[in-house]
Structures are given as structure tokens and as C-alpha cells.
Amino acid sequence: MKKNGKTIAKVVCIIIIILLLIYAVKDSLPQIVAEVLDTAWYTVALIVAATVVYHVIEGVITTDFARIYNPEFTLVNGIMCACCASFYRVATLGSGAGVAAVCFLNKHGIKAHDATGMYMIQYVLHKLSIAVFSGVFALINMHCIMRTFSKYTGVLLAGYALTAVIVVLLVALCVSTHFHRMCLWLLRKLDIKHKNAEKIQTVEEYFNNLKEATKAYEGRKFLLFKQLLINMVKLSCWYIIPYIILHDSGINVLNSLSVTSMATVLAGVLPTPAGIGSMEFVYTTLFTELTGMVNAASSVLLYRFATYVLPCILGGIVLLAYNSYRKRKVEL
């Protein structure tokens, strides 16, 4: 009875979160649904396939890292972890993805502090791959970018510079003892009345756990480089979506990859929850220069569906199916 109660509670929780997602996007949901229904079925199928492949590759990345700590960690577990993180990333506006992933990894044989360090390294590589991907394709497609987006040169350079600073800080957070000491010193200086001593102690413990966990990656430069390349392949699954939608409008694959990656970089440095709103704004602004306002506005709805709504819904369905499978397996 207790197990059935827990299962029902999980199902209800996931359904509530999906309903909250629908409520959160209620203003644009009718337009998204209308755009999906008005789009050719094979285009929608390709968009769904791109999102599915994205999460499968994310699962491969998670599995490679997880096997450092637990050699019995399976690819299925890695894909489930990716779906779980995507589901909670959307459902909690970005704040719960890391916690959900760490909890999932902890349930599958990886200690919490190791899972925290692993997920942080994975997140850093993800952010680094976004910057590298965009930089590489900006250089490859430089002629088109300079011709089409010359009036945004200052904004683009500022966005790339800020992204580089964020990546450097994230890397330092993972590996630099000096950076940890500097952060703790600054926190203690700001805490003049010593009211936050316990919180600062918690931060210090987090730094120590993170430093200990990341020792597992010493001497694994090839693994990190390989994962950076795999991350770039993963990103291309979403960056190709504008081409799938707009190829009849004259956009080519190179423009799709370079401009979407550029939009992702710029949206990532704007202070909005999980990039919500910022991505749509930057995407529409840039693609309007290539395809016109009407095409850009319609394609951004499908892009939001693919990268925001669909991962949450698919993630919820996958988690429900996975929990049901595990329950049946235990009963047998």
C-alpha cells in the first residue's frame, strides 16, 4: 500500500508540474499549439526527433561521467537522468535541474558530493561548448554575419565577452582553491555583523566537496575534450531546428547553426529565469534580419515548443514510464 501511495504521489506531482508549465506559458500556448497544428507533420516529426536525439546524446555524456564513480551505471540511466533534469529545469524555471540530477545520480550509486561535482563539470562543459560552438560557426559564417548583423556588432562582442567571463568563473569554481579562498574572504568581509556565519560555513563545505569531487577528473583531459565535442554535436540538434522550419525561406544549414548559436550566447547572459523570454527576443531579432518578421515570429514559437515545452512533457512521460517499470521490476 505504501509503495502504491508513493507511486500515485509521484504521478500526481508530475501531472501538477505539467499543468503549472501550461499555466506559465498560457499567454503563448494557444499560439504555439496553433503553429504546431499549422505545420506539416513531417516538420513537426523532425523537430521532435531533434529534441529526442538531443536528450539521448545528453544521456551518453552523463553515462560517461557517471561511470567514473559507478562502472555499472547504464546508458538508460543516463538518458533518464537527462530527461529528469530537463523536466525539472522547465518546471522550476531553471533552479531545480541540478538538484534533480544529483538526486537521480545519488539513487543510482553515486555519492551526493560526487554527483554535485560531476554535474557541475558537466554544466561547465555545456556552457563552454555553447561558447566554442558559436565562436567556431561565427568565424565560418563571418561574411554573412558581418553583412547581416553589422549594426549589432557591439552587442555581439559584449555578449561573447560576458559569456567568456562566466565560463572562466565556472571553471575557477570547479578547480581553483585560490578562487574559493577569495570568495570566502569576500563573503566574510561583507558579513560585518557575522549574521551569516553558518551560511558561509555551508558555502565553504560546498567548495571543499566540489574540489574533492573534481579530483576524479585529474589526468582525464581526453575525456573532457571528447565530451566537449559530443556537447557540440548535441547542441547542433537544436540549432538545426530553424533550418528544418525555415528552409523554404532561403535559410541554409550554416545560417541556422551560426545564428541560433549566436542567439543562445546572447540570451544566456540576459538576466531572466532559464532564459525564458530572452531567447525568444534575441532569436526573433536576429532571424528577422534573415527571413523577415513573419517567418521569424512563427518559427520562434516552434523553437520554443521544441526546446521548452516538449522537453518538459516528454521528460514527464519518460519519468512516469521509468518509475512504473522500476515498480514492476521490484514486484517481480
TITOR-963626 format. One record per residue (C-alpha): residue in three letters; x, y, z. Coordinates in steps of 0.05 Angstrom, whole numbers. Example, Ala and Ser with C-alpha at 12.3 -4.5 7.8 and 13.67 -1.06 7.14 Angstrom:
// TITOR-963626
<numi residuo="ALA" px="246" py="-90" pz="156"/>
<numi residuo="SER" px="273" py="-21" pz="143"/>
// end
This chain:
// TITOR-963626
<numi residuo="MET" px="0" py="0" pz="0"/>
<numi residuo="LYS" px="56" py="48" pz="18"/>
<numi residuo="LYS" px="91" py="35" pz="-49"/>
<numi residuo="ASN" px="26" py="46" pz="-86"/>
<numi residuo="GLY" px="16" py="111" pz="-48"/>
<numi residuo="LYS" px="86" py="135" pz="-66"/>
<numi residuo="THR" px="74" py="118" pz="-139"/>
<numi residuo="ILE" px="8" py="155" pz="-140"/>
<numi residuo="ALA" px="41" py="214" pz="-106"/>
<numi residuo="LYS" px="96" py="216" pz="-159"/>
<numi residuo="VAL" px="45" py="213" pz="-216"/>
<numi residuo="VAL" px="3" py="268" pz="-185"/>
<numi residuo="CYS" px="66" py="311" pz="-173"/>
<numi residuo="ILE" px="88" py="304" pz="-246"/>
<numi residuo="ILE" px="18" py="320" pz="-272"/>
<numi residuo="ILE" px="14" py="381" pz="-227"/>
<numi residuo="ILE" px="82" py="406" pz="-253"/>
<numi residuo="ILE" px="60" py="396" pz="-325"/>
<numi residuo="LEU" px="-4" py="435" pz="-310"/>
<numi residuo="LEU" px="38" py="490" pz="-278"/>
<numi residuo="LEU" px="81" py="492" pz="-341"/>
<numi residuo="ILE" px="18" py="500" pz="-383"/>
<numi residuo="TYR" px="-5" py="556" pz="-337"/>
<numi residuo="ALA" px="63" py="590" pz="-341"/>
<numi residuo="VAL" px="61" py="593" pz="-417"/>
<numi residuo="LYS" px="-14" py="604" pz="-422"/>
<numi residuo="ASP" px="-4" py="671" pz="-457"/>
<numi residuo="SER" px="35" py="639" pz="-514"/>
<numi residuo="LEU" px="9" py="568" pz="-510"/>
<numi residuo="PRO" px="-50" py="579" pz="-558"/>
<numi residuo="GLN" px="-3" py="609" pz="-610"/>
<numi residuo="ILE" px="46" py="551" pz="-600"/>
<numi residuo="VAL" px="-8" py="499" pz="-608"/>
<numi residuo="ALA" px="-37" py="535" pz="-668"/>
<numi residuo="GLU" px="32" py="539" pz="-701"/>
<numi residuo="VAL" px="45" py="465" pz="-688"/>
<numi residuo="LEU" px="-22" py="445" pz="-717"/>
<numi residuo="ASP" px="-10" py="490" pz="-777"/>
<numi residuo="THR" px="58" py="459" pz="-791"/>
<numi residuo="ALA" px="69" py="399" pz="-837"/>
<numi residuo="TRP" px="70" py="334" pz="-798"/>
<numi residuo="TYR" px="139" py="315" pz="-823"/>
<numi residuo="THR" px="168" py="381" pz="-800"/>
<numi residuo="VAL" px="139" py="370" pz="-730"/>
<numi residuo="ALA" px="165" py="299" pz="-732"/>
<numi residuo="LEU" px="235" py="324" pz="-748"/>
<numi residuo="ILE" px="231" py="375" pz="-692"/>
<numi residuo="VAL" px="210" py="321" pz="-642"/>
<numi residuo="ALA" px="266" py="275" pz="-668"/>
<numi residuo="ALA" px="317" py="330" pz="-658"/>
<numi residuo="THR" px="295" py="340" pz="-586"/>
<numi residuo="VAL" px="296" py="265" pz="-572"/>
<numi residuo="VAL" px="366" py="257" pz="-602"/>
<numi residuo="TYR" px="389" py="317" pz="-561"/>
<numi residuo="HIS" px="369" py="282" pz="-497"/>
<numi residuo="VAL" px="398" py="215" pz="-519"/>
<numi residuo="ILE" px="465" py="249" pz="-530"/>
<numi residuo="GLU" px="459" py="284" pz="-463"/>
<numi residuo="GLY" px="447" py="215" pz="-434"/>
<numi residuo="VAL" px="511" py="189" pz="-467"/>
<numi residuo="ILE" px="550" py="247" pz="-436"/>
<numi residuo="THR" px="520" py="234" pz="-367"/>
<numi residuo="THR" px="535" py="160" pz="-372"/>
<numi residuo="ASP" px="608" py="171" pz="-390"/>
<numi residuo="PHE" px="618" py="216" pz="-329"/>
<numi residuo="ALA" px="577" py="173" pz="-282"/>
<numi residuo="ARG" px="617" py="110" pz="-298"/>
<numi residuo="ILE" px="678" py="144" pz="-267"/>
<numi residuo="TYR" px="642" py="136" pz="-200"/>
<numi residuo="ASN" px="598" py="76" pz="-214"/>
<numi residuo="PRO" px="621" py="29" pz="-271"/>
<numi residuo="GLU" px="552" py="-5" pz="-271"/>
<numi residuo="PHE" px="515" py="59" pz="-289"/>
<numi residuo="THR" px="476" py="45" pz="-353"/>
<numi residuo="LEU" px="460" py="87" pz="-415"/>
<numi residuo="VAL" px="386" py="80" pz="-398"/>
<numi residuo="ASN" px="401" py="112" pz="-331"/>
<numi residuo="GLY" px="439" py="168" pz="-365"/>
<numi residuo="ILE" px="381" py="183" pz="-412"/>
<numi residuo="MET" px="332" py="181" pz="-354"/>
<numi residuo="CYS" px="376" py="230" pz="-316"/>
<numi residuo="ALA" px="377" py="277" pz="-376"/>
<numi residuo="CYS" px="301" py="274" pz="-381"/>
<numi residuo="CYS" px="294" py="285" pz="-307"/>
<numi residuo="ALA" px="339" py="346" pz="-309"/>
<numi residuo="SER" px="302" py="375" pz="-369"/>
<numi residuo="PHE" px="235" py="364" pz="-337"/>
<numi residuo="TYR" px="254" py="400" pz="-273"/>
<numi residuo="ARG" px="293" py="453" pz="-309"/>
<numi residuo="VAL" px="230" py="476" pz="-343"/>
<numi residuo="ALA" px="183" py="462" pz="-285"/>
<numi residuo="THR" px="226" py="502" pz="-236"/>
<numi residuo="LEU" px="249" py="556" pz="-285"/>
<numi residuo="GLY" px="320" py="530" pz="-284"/>
<numi residuo="SER" px="332" py="525" pz="-209"/>
<numi residuo="GLY" px="315" py="452" pz="-198"/>
<numi residuo="ALA" px="353" py="417" pz="-255"/>
<numi residuo="GLY" px="418" py="408" pz="-216"/>
<numi residuo="VAL" px="383" py="384" pz="-153"/>
<numi residuo="ALA" px="340" py="334" pz="-192"/>
<numi residuo="ALA" px="401" py="307" pz="-229"/>
<numi residuo="VAL" px="442" py="300" pz="-165"/>
<numi residuo="CYS" px="384" py="263" pz="-131"/>
<numi residuo="PHE" px="376" py="217" pz="-190"/>
<numi residuo="LEU" px="451" py="201" pz="-192"/>
<numi residuo="ASN" px="452" py="190" pz="-117"/>
<numi residuo="LYS" px="396" py="138" pz="-124"/>
<numi residuo="HIS" px="439" py="102" pz="-176"/>
<numi residuo="GLY" px="502" py="91" pz="-136"/>
<numi residuo="ILE" px="538" py="159" pz="-138"/>
<numi residuo="LYS" px="550" py="196" pz="-73"/>
<numi residuo="ALA" px="517" py="263" pz="-67"/>
<numi residuo="HIS" px="582" py="304" pz="-65"/>
<numi residuo="ASP" px="610" py="265" pz="-124"/>
<numi residuo="ALA" px="545" py="276" pz="-163"/>
<numi residuo="THR" px="547" py="350" pz="-147"/>
<numi residuo="GLY" px="618" py="356" pz="-173"/>
<numi residuo="MET" px="602" py="314" pz="-234"/>
<numi residuo="TYR" px="541" py="355" pz="-252"/>
<numi residuo="MET" px="579" py="420" pz="-243"/>
<numi residuo="ILE" px="634" py="395" pz="-290"/>
<numi residuo="GLN" px="581" py="373" pz="-339"/>
<numi residuo="TYR" px="547" py="442" pz="-335"/>
<numi residuo="VAL" px="613" py="478" pz="-345"/>
<numi residuo="LEU" px="628" py="436" pz="-407"/>
<numi residuo="HIS" px="558" py="451" pz="-432"/>
<numi residuo="LYS" px="568" py="526" pz="-424"/>
<numi residuo="LEU" px="638" py="522" pz="-455"/>
<numi residuo="SER" px="612" py="482" pz="-514"/>
<numi residuo="ILE" px="559" py="536" pz="-527"/>
<numi residuo="ALA" px="613" py="589" pz="-529"/>
<numi residuo="VAL" px="661" py="547" pz="-572"/>
<numi residuo="PHE" px="606" py="525" pz="-620"/>
<numi residuo="SER" px="582" py="596" pz="-630"/>
<numi residuo="GLY" px="653" py="623" pz="-638"/>
<numi residuo="VAL" px="672" py="570" pz="-689"/>
<numi residuo="PHE" px="610" py="579" pz="-732"/>
<numi residuo="ALA" px="613" py="654" pz="-726"/>
<numi residuo="LEU" px="683" py="650" pz="-758"/>
<numi residuo="ILE" px="660" py="601" pz="-811"/>
<numi residuo="ASN" px="600" py="644" pz="-829"/>
<numi residuo="MET" px="634" py="711" pz="-816"/>
<numi residuo="HIS" px="618" py="741" pz="-884"/>
<numi residuo="CYS" px="542" py="732" pz="-875"/>
<numi residuo="ILE" px="543" py="753" pz="-802"/>
<numi residuo="MET" px="582" py="817" pz="-816"/>
<numi residuo="ARG" px="537" py="834" pz="-874"/>
<numi residuo="THR" px="471" py="819" pz="-839"/>
<numi residuo="PHE" px="485" py="838" pz="-767"/>
<numi residuo="SER" px="535" py="894" pz="-772"/>
<numi residuo="LYS" px="491" py="941" pz="-731"/>
<numi residuo="TYR" px="493" py="891" pz="-673"/>
<numi residuo="THR" px="569" py="884" pz="-672"/>
<numi residuo="GLY" px="577" py="919" pz="-605"/>
<numi residuo="VAL" px="523" py="877" pz="-572"/>
<numi residuo="LEU" px="550" py="812" pz="-601"/>
<numi residuo="LEU" px="621" py="827" pz="-576"/>
<numi residuo="ALA" px="595" py="846" pz="-507"/>
<numi residuo="GLY" px="554" py="781" pz="-505"/>
<numi residuo="TYR" px="614" py="738" pz="-524"/>
<numi residuo="ALA" px="659" py="774" pz="-474"/>
<numi residuo="LEU" px="609" py="764" pz="-417"/>
<numi residuo="THR" px="600" py="691" pz="-436"/>
<numi residuo="ALA" px="675" py="682" pz="-433"/>
<numi residuo="VAL" px="677" py="713" pz="-364"/>
<numi residuo="ILE" px="621" py="667" pz="-340"/>
<numi residuo="VAL" px="656" py="605" pz="-366"/>
<numi residuo="VAL" px="723" py="625" pz="-334"/>
<numi residuo="LEU" px="687" py="637" pz="-267"/>
<numi residuo="LEU" px="653" py="569" pz="-272"/>
<numi residuo="VAL" px="718" py="534" pz="-287"/>
<numi residuo="ALA" px="751" py="570" pz="-229"/>
<numi residuo="LEU" px="694" py="549" pz="-184"/>
<numi residuo="CYS" px="708" py="477" pz="-200"/>
<numi residuo="VAL" px="784" py="474" pz="-197"/>
<numi residuo="SER" px="814" py="536" pz="-164"/>
<numi residuo="THR" px="829" py="535" pz="-90"/>
<numi residuo="HIS" px="852" py="608" pz="-94"/>
<numi residuo="PHE" px="784" py="627" pz="-124"/>
<numi residuo="HIS" px="749" py="591" pz="-67"/>
<numi residuo="ARG" px="791" py="628" pz="-15"/>
<numi residuo="MET" px="778" py="694" pz="-49"/>
<numi residuo="CYS" px="703" py="682" pz="-50"/>
<numi residuo="LEU" px="702" py="662" pz="24"/>
<numi residuo="TRP" px="745" py="722" pz="43"/>
<numi residuo="LEU" px="698" py="769" pz="6"/>
<numi residuo="LEU" px="636" py="737" pz="38"/>
<numi residuo="ARG" px="666" py="745" pz="107"/>
<numi residuo="LYS" px="685" py="817" pz="94"/>
<numi residuo="LEU" px="614" py="833" pz="72"/>
<numi residuo="ASP" px="586" py="797" pz="133"/>
<numi residuo="ILE" px="606" py="853" pz="180"/>
<numi residuo="LYS" px="557" py="834" pz="236"/>
<numi residuo="HIS" px="571" py="759" pz="229"/>
<numi residuo="LYS" px="498" py="743" pz="219"/>
<numi residuo="ASN" px="512" py="695" pz="161"/>
<numi residuo="ALA" px="569" py="655" pz="191"/>
<numi residuo="GLU" px="531" py="589" pz="184"/>
<numi residuo="LYS" px="514" py="603" pz="112"/>
<numi residuo="ILE" px="586" py="620" pz="96"/>
<numi residuo="GLN" px="607" py="555" pz="130"/>
<numi residuo="THR" px="558" py="518" pz="85"/>
<numi residuo="VAL" px="589" py="551" pz="24"/>
<numi residuo="GLU" px="659" py="531" pz="48"/>
<numi residuo="GLU" px="636" py="459" pz="56"/>
<numi residuo="TYR" px="607" py="461" pz="-14"/>
<numi residuo="PHE" px="673" py="486" pz="-42"/>
<numi residuo="ASN" px="711" py="430" pz="-6"/>
<numi residuo="ASN" px="663" py="377" pz="-31"/>
<numi residuo="LEU" px="667" py="405" pz="-102"/>
<numi residuo="LYS" px="743" py="407" pz="-100"/>
<numi residuo="GLU" px="745" py="335" pz="-75"/>
<numi residuo="ALA" px="696" py="311" pz="-127"/>
<numi residuo="THR" px="732" py="343" pz="-185"/>
<numi residuo="LYS" px="797" py="307" pz="-167"/>
<numi residuo="ALA" px="766" py="248" pz="-205"/>
<numi residuo="TYR" px="779" py="286" pz="-270"/>
<numi residuo="GLU" px="853" py="297" pz="-259"/>
<numi residuo="GLY" px="891" py="264" pz="-316"/>
<numi residuo="ARG" px="827" py="256" pz="-357"/>
<numi residuo="LYS" px="839" py="312" pz="-408"/>
<numi residuo="PHE" px="820" py="267" pz="-466"/>
<numi residuo="LEU" px="753" py="250" pz="-434"/>
<numi residuo="LEU" px="738" py="324" pz="-422"/>
<numi residuo="PHE" px="758" py="342" pz="-494"/>
<numi residuo="LYS" px="715" py="285" pz="-522"/>
<numi residuo="GLN" px="656" py="308" pz="-480"/>
<numi residuo="LEU" px="665" py="379" pz="-506"/>
<numi residuo="LEU" px="659" py="354" pz="-577"/>
<numi residuo="ILE" px="599" py="310" pz="-561"/>
<numi residuo="ASN" px="566" py="370" pz="-529"/>
<numi residuo="MET" px="574" py="409" pz="-593"/>
<numi residuo="VAL" px="541" py="352" pz="-632"/>
<numi residuo="LYS" px="485" py="354" pz="-581"/>
<numi residuo="LEU" px="475" py="429" pz="-589"/>
<numi residuo="SER" px="471" py="421" pz="-665"/>
<numi residuo="CYS" px="407" py="380" pz="-654"/>
<numi residuo="TRP" px="371" py="443" pz="-630"/>
<numi residuo="TYR" px="410" py="493" pz="-672"/>
<numi residuo="ILE" px="388" py="457" pz="-736"/>
<numi residuo="ILE" px="314" py="467" pz="-719"/>
<numi residuo="PRO" px="308" py="536" pz="-751"/>
<numi residuo="TYR" px="333" py="505" pz="-816"/>
<numi residuo="ILE" px="280" py="450" pz="-810"/>
<numi residuo="ILE" px="227" py="503" pz="-802"/>
<numi residuo="LEU" px="252" py="558" pz="-849"/>
<numi residuo="HIS" px="290" py="522" pz="-905"/>
<numi residuo="ASP" px="235" py="543" pz="-954"/>
<numi residuo="SER" px="250" py="616" pz="-936"/>
<numi residuo="GLY" px="321" py="613" pz="-962"/>
<numi residuo="ILE" px="358" py="599" pz="-897"/>
<numi residuo="ASN" px="414" py="548" pz="-903"/>
<numi residuo="VAL" px="443" py="499" pz="-851"/>
<numi residuo="LEU" px="504" py="544" pz="-837"/>
<numi residuo="ASN" px="460" py="604" pz="-823"/>
<numi residuo="SER" px="416" py="562" pz="-778"/>
<numi residuo="LEU" px="474" py="536" pz="-737"/>
<numi residuo="SER" px="512" py="601" pz="-732"/>
<numi residuo="VAL" px="454" py="648" pz="-718"/>
<numi residuo="THR" px="417" py="603" pz="-669"/>
<numi residuo="SER" px="482" py="591" pz="-630"/>
<numi residuo="MET" px="494" py="666" pz="-630"/>
<numi residuo="ALA" px="424" py="677" pz="-603"/>
<numi residuo="THR" px="436" py="625" pz="-548"/>
<numi residuo="VAL" px="500" py="660" pz="-526"/>
<numi residuo="LEU" px="466" py="728" pz="-522"/>
<numi residuo="ALA" px="404" py="700" pz="-488"/>
<numi residuo="GLY" px="448" py="664" pz="-437"/>
<numi residuo="VAL" px="476" py="729" pz="-409"/>
<numi residuo="LEU" px="409" py="764" pz="-402"/>
<numi residuo="PRO" px="381" py="760" pz="-330"/>
<numi residuo="THR" px="317" py="721" pz="-340"/>
<numi residuo="PRO" px="296" py="653" pz="-308"/>
<numi residuo="ALA" px="322" py="595" pz="-350"/>
<numi residuo="GLY" px="329" py="642" pz="-410"/>
<numi residuo="ILE" px="253" py="648" pz="-415"/>
<numi residuo="GLY" px="234" py="708" pz="-456"/>
<numi residuo="SER" px="306" py="728" pz="-471"/>
<numi residuo="MET" px="316" py="672" pz="-522"/>
<numi residuo="GLU" px="252" py="689" pz="-558"/>
<numi residuo="PHE" px="270" py="762" pz="-561"/>
<numi residuo="VAL" px="341" py="751" pz="-587"/>
<numi residuo="TYR" px="321" py="695" pz="-634"/>
<numi residuo="THR" px="265" py="738" pz="-666"/>
<numi residuo="THR" px="310" py="798" pz="-672"/>
<numi residuo="LEU" px="366" py="760" pz="-707"/>
<numi residuo="PHE" px="323" py="717" pz="-752"/>
<numi residuo="THR" px="281" py="777" pz="-773"/>
<numi residuo="GLU" px="344" py="803" pz="-808"/>
<numi residuo="LEU" px="349" py="737" pz="-847"/>
<numi residuo="THR" px="278" py="717" pz="-861"/>
<numi residuo="GLY" px="232" py="775" pz="-844"/>
<numi residuo="MET" px="189" py="787" pz="-783"/>
<numi residuo="VAL" px="131" py="740" pz="-802"/>
<numi residuo="ASN" px="176" py="678" pz="-812"/>
<numi residuo="ALA" px="218" py="694" pz="-751"/>
<numi residuo="ALA" px="157" py="703" pz="-706"/>
<numi residuo="SER" px="125" py="638" pz="-729"/>
<numi residuo="SER" px="189" py="598" pz="-724"/>
<numi residuo="VAL" px="205" py="622" pz="-654"/>
<numi residuo="LEU" px="140" py="591" pz="-629"/>
<numi residuo="LEU" px="161" py="523" pz="-657"/>
<numi residuo="TYR" px="231" py="533" pz="-629"/>
<numi residuo="ARG" px="202" py="547" pz="-560"/>
<numi residuo="PHE" px="159" py="486" pz="-567"/>
<numi residuo="ALA" px="219" py="443" pz="-584"/>
<numi residuo="THR" px="267" py="469" pz="-530"/>
<numi residuo="TYR" px="220" py="488" pz="-474"/>
<numi residuo="VAL" px="151" py="455" pz="-476"/>
<numi residuo="LEU" px="168" py="389" pz="-508"/>
<numi residuo="PRO" px="227" py="370" pz="-462"/>
<numi residuo="CYS" px="182" py="380" pz="-401"/>
<numi residuo="ILE" px="125" py="340" pz="-429"/>
<numi residuo="LEU" px="169" py="284" pz="-456"/>
<numi residuo="GLY" px="210" py="284" pz="-392"/>
<numi residuo="GLY" px="147" py="277" pz="-350"/>
<numi residuo="ILE" px="123" py="219" pz="-393"/>
<numi residuo="VAL" px="190" py="184" pz="-392"/>
<numi residuo="LEU" px="196" py="192" pz="-316"/>
<numi residuo="LEU" px="126" py="163" pz="-306"/>
<numi residuo="ALA" px="142" py="104" pz="-351"/>
<numi residuo="TYR" px="210" py="93" pz="-318"/>
<numi residuo="ASN" px="181" py="95" pz="-248"/>
<numi residuo="SER" px="126" py="46" pz="-269"/>
<numi residuo="TYR" px="179" py="-1" pz="-299"/>
<numi residuo="ARG" px="221" py="1" pz="-236"/>
<numi residuo="LYS" px="160" py="-13" pz="-193"/>
<numi residuo="ARG" px="141" py="-74" pz="-234"/>
<numi residuo="LYS" px="213" py="-98" pz="-233"/>
<numi residuo="VAL" px="215" py="-94" pz="-157"/>
<numi residuo="GLU" px="148" py="-132" pz="-151"/>
<numi residuo="LEU" px="175" py="-188" pz="-195"/>
// end
